[in-house]
């Protein structure tokens, strides 16, 4: 059980002793850092062409919103085919798509279509990777492994966002996208070499029974999440990210609003993931049950600092506020670990797709709403509104989680 009483905390050296985890870990560094670089490049491209905060936020949101469709529809491939194969094929496909996006002559609408294709291939990859981690790392090793993975994701965002503005100025939008394509190729190579072959996941019961149709499996995974209070409340808490992730969609116009340039937008974008890295390291120092109890308060804490953006503080105060928000966002670590470990292996891909759909859709819709608010109100005021509403939503979701967690503990739940 993640967060259960009496669970022994794993050690970092135990986690990195698993060679397969090391391969997945390094692959994550490459792909995420490249992705953030691409997001900076596309945000700069759209803002330079349109000078519109709303359109800039729309482009960023298009890296998140398609999961509303692709998450549940495509994540199930991770349960129907060998997961190593799914990761390699989708990495190669994304390398090709991003390389095509680098063609300078492409009109903006064509780039957006390719961006949608990129997200489509990302859904089965992410599901396969998430479902593989608890197989590679048993028990509380998975919790620390998930922490290491999430920290490197955030640190890769720091590198990608923090240097993104400078790199885009140096090599241009096309150069940044080609670098991103290369990261997908290297990620595929690491997975092919470092991860051993495993068969398609078998059902826990009646394993000889023929697998149902794709859409029946999709419905079963969705039903599992919706009918289970613990899973349902964990997903609700994850969607709070839709309120505080808005800093990413509005970073470029926000920097302009406080009198800064493109390089400052990269620094602003790096603040939240930098705080998240520290937050995740700190939360792994706590006992498992203590992590669970902090989920609700930290979710509210991830939103509240954005309220102070209404005062339009300078660059460094804003960096501090966004870093504090990122620090509290570490609640996603115990949230996601508890969710994945509570789902049977043969349904993890599909259940992850449902959760990822909720998370990414909330992020995309949140950024769209913040962009719409930024047009009449201005970016600082829009972020303040999203922070205030998000704080209230987090308090409500946190209360629901506390009830579900108590009920699961009282009934002797072991997962």
Buried (B, 14 or more C-beta within 10 A) or exposed (E): BBBBEEBEEBEEEBBBEBEBBBBBBBBBBBBBBBBBBBBBBBBBBBBEEBEBBBBBBBBBBBBBBBBBBBBBBBBBBBBBBBBBBBBBBBBBBBBBBBBBBBEEEBEBEEBBBBBBBBBBBBBBBBBBBBBBBBBBBEBBBBBBBBBBBBBBBBBBBBBBBBBBBEBBBEBBBBBBBBBBBBBBBBBBBBBBEBBEEBEBBEBEEEEEEEBEEBEEBBBBBBEBBEEBBBBBBBBBBBBBBBBBBBBBBBBBBBBBBBEBEBBBBBBBBBBBBBBBBBBBBEBBEBBBBEBBBBBBBBBBBBBBBBBBBBEBBEBEBBBBBBBBBBBBBBBBBBBBBBBBBBBEBBBBBBBBBBBBBBBBBBBBBBBBBBBBBBBEBBBBBBBBBBBBBBBEBBBEBBEBBBEBBEEBBEEEEEE
